[in-house]
């Protein structure tokens, strides 16, 4: 038995040992979980499928994509692929399988790993998996120093090209392995393969180089070049990258003040805050010591509380534009007596412009506001008037200002009238009003009152010829074809005339069709497709029984709107007088 006093002395030691054992067990459990997470079942017996060689200290991109295809891109930036792909790594000469993690020189980008730059310690076997696409892909990466790769005259991996001039880009990797003949190089820009395109004749691929003549600002980017290097039984892909920046010639001009320019007088309200804006355009400079500031009375007072901020509006090879703002928290009488000067300078010279403040006249503002409201109101009234009387305006314009060219087209009639004819099986009373409209009312108004010449088959065409030939011939001699639609028309033999009119209009652009909806009807299913389409798209004028009979009604105005131009000044005097009176009342 252990004495009580000895037991109490040993109790803290026992607790410490128990805690150590628990921590050790917990560590084993955690490490076991990690091992299970990166235990890639099915990958242990898979052989490597891709072999890459990279140069130590250079940028390198490694894509998770199966070989055996003519790749048109070597990486993409899709975040969806980035979440799906998983990367693991067997470091060279080590057996531990580790999950690839981002670091200062290694980042995930879409379905690829970017090394910026790559080190020789990155050599090894990389395993990647993409859920639903690639269950297991092994890639061998061998990073060599320039000395081991037998590089000579190795080009820099950073190029600065002058815009507008001819330049060339050489693949850095072709300067290595000089004892082996190099096959053709594949070039990629921003991940996509570069090929000759007719739309870009200034870019040419020749002798494993890219020639740009001229060079544009869009040519800037990361260029990656690949070529195959056979080594015994292994075909290595040597991949190197070069970053291209496009620059311009340094400007020879001082800054250009876009606003203000010269002396600008600005109306302000005393007691309110004000922003003084200065927009300056600077030409391109490799080292650009630009400066923009606001001065009061041509003096820069550092003790004055004039808050100034600068922002970049636009930037490119031609230079950049800066917006410099000085804020006055409250405009005072002192500000009204001051000149505010915007001063801008670069390495070439400087430029200045002045803003003077003037008290805003409220009366002038109210006058302008009232004038604007009055003008807008008058514009709305005129628009409403034109909308309501558009047909009358068009008819007046045609009658007084448009030359009548209808007599010069060689046609005999202004319009051919097509309507449903009576036959022995139909009661005469059923169609008498339609026939009266076609044979009496329509000619009486259009011919006698407005001077049009109509063609009515029974009246104007001599009998003896074939019916269909007579109809087609009469339509071709007419400028319009008026179709009087009714249930008897669409379901009877007269529908042939509508189909013939459509065909004539398609052949002769001088023929136009005008549909009169005389009675409501339902389209039969047996109508030809061309007739159905014509009923949907051609202009339709609706006859409203006896209410449309009077010559001054809207129906006849719409009919004349769709008819050929006729110079009828004498007949339009009444309409002109009435329209003028309505316009006079509207304005005054």
C-alpha positions, 0 to 999 in steps of 0.5 A: 500500500502507498502511504497517503502522503506519498500518494498525494505527492505523486498525484500531479505526476500521474495526471501529467502522464495521463495527459501526455498519453491522451495527447499522443493518442489524439495526435495519432488519430488526427494524423490517421485522419490526414493520411486517410484524406490523402490516401488516393485509392486507385492511384498507386498503380497508375503510371505517369502520363505527362513529363515536364521540365522547367528552368529554376527561377522562372514562372511555370504553369501546370495544368490538370488535363489529360494528354493525347489531344491537341491542347488549345489552352494550357489553363483556365481561370474558372473558379468552378474548376478551381473548386473541383480540382485537388492536387497532391505531391510526391517530392523527389527522393521522398515517399511522403504524399502531401496535399499541395497548398498555396504559398508565396510563390505557388497559387491555384488558378482555375485547373492549374498550379502557377509557380511564380517562380518555380524552384528546384525543390518543386521537382517530383510527381504531382497527382491531380483529380477533377471530380467527374472528369479525371479520377487520377492523373500523374505528372512528373515535373523535373526542375533543372538549373540553367547550368544543368539544362545547358542553357546559353544566351538565355533570354530574359523572361521579362520583355518590354516592347515599344508600341507601334514598332516591330518586335519579336518574342523568343522562346527562352527554353530554346536556348537550353539543351543546345545539343538536341535539335528542337522541334516546333514550338507551341505558343500560348498567350494568357492560356490560349494557343497562338495561331496565325489568323487572317484578322491579325496579319501583323502577328506571324510565327516563324522559326519558333519566334513570334513577330509583331509588326506593329506591336499593339497594347493588347499584345501585353501578357504572359506568353508560354512556349512548349516544345518536345525533348526526347530523352531515351524512352521519355518525351519531356515537354520543356515549358518556359514563360516570358512576360511581355509589357508594351510601352510607348515613347516618352511624351514631348508635351507638357500636361494638357488641361481639359478642364478648366481651360483658360479662365472659367467663371463659375456661378456659385451660392454663398454659404454652400459647399463647392468642388473645384474639379481639374481634369488633366491629361498627361502623356506617357512617361516611363518614370512619370513625376507628375504633379497637380495642385490647386492654388489660391491667387497663384499661391500655394498656402499649406495652412489653408484648409483646402481638401484636395484629392486626386484620382485616375480617370483613364490610363493607357499607352497614350498616357493617363488622365487625372481628376484633381478635386479641391473641396470648399466646405463653405463658399465665402465672400473671400472666395468670390474675390479669389482666383483658383488656379489649377497647376499641373506639371510633368518632366517636360513642362507645366500648364495652368488654368483659372476658375473665378467664382461669381454669385449665382443670380436666382432670377436668371435661374427661375427664368430659365426654369420657366422657359424650359417648362413652357417649351416642354409643355408646348412640345407636349401639346404639339406632339399630341396634336400631331398624333391626333391629326397625323392622317390629315397632316400627311394628306395635306403634305401629299396634296400640296408639297408632293409631286404626283408621280402616279401618272409616270408608272405606266399603270391605268388604274389607281386601285382594283376592287375585289369583293365577294360576287353573288351566285345563284345559290346565295340569296340576293339580300345577304350580299346586297349591302356589300355589293352596293358598297363595292359598286356604288359607295366606294366608286362614288367617294374615291372617284367622284370626290377624290379623283381616283380611278378604280378598276371594277372587273364587271364594269371596266374589263370587257368580257370574253377572256378567262376569268383568272387572266382578266383578274391578274391582268387588271391587278398588274395595271393597278397601283393598289388592290382593295380587298373587301373582307367578309365571311362570304369572301374568305370562304368563297371562290373570291379568295383567289383574288386575294391570293393573286393580289399577294403574288402580284405584290411580291412581283411588282413593288408598285402594287400595294394591298389595302384590306377593308374589314367590311364584316366580322369573319373567322378565318377558315382552316383551309386558307392558303398560308400566303393568304393567312400571312397577308391577313396578319401583316397587311394594313386593315381599314374597318368599315363601321356600317352607316357611320363611316359613309360620310366623306369626312369620316375617319374611314375615308381619310385612312383609305386616302392615306393608303391610296396613291398620292393625288394632287387635289388642292381644291378638294383639300381647302376645307380640310386645311381650313379646319385643321388650321383653325384647330391649330390656331386654337391650340396655340393661342 
